[in-house]
Amino acid sequence: MSDKRMKILVVEDEPLWRSMPAADLTSHGFDVQTAPNALSASRVVKDFDPDVLVVDIDLGEGANGLELVGALGRQDSTRGY
């Protein structure tokens, strides 16, 4: 059995709503990173390579959560995942 913790990226523009689920998930043993917007999330994904994304739809200025997920999905499909 693997001891690898599941990695979760929480993307939310509101600091309180970003920190609350991150703290809860961390307390349950998950490896959690956060990002305040789609651009930052794209950068985190490259290094962190999360297993799960928790994404707000309305991320303020810039790309929204649906656009982020679509863009990340297109990146994965070009890698053959």
Summary of the structure (lengths in Angstrom):
residues: 81
radius of gyration: 12.8
end to end distance: 23.3
largest distance: 42.7
contacts: 218
relative contact order: 0.21
helix: 48%
strand: 17%
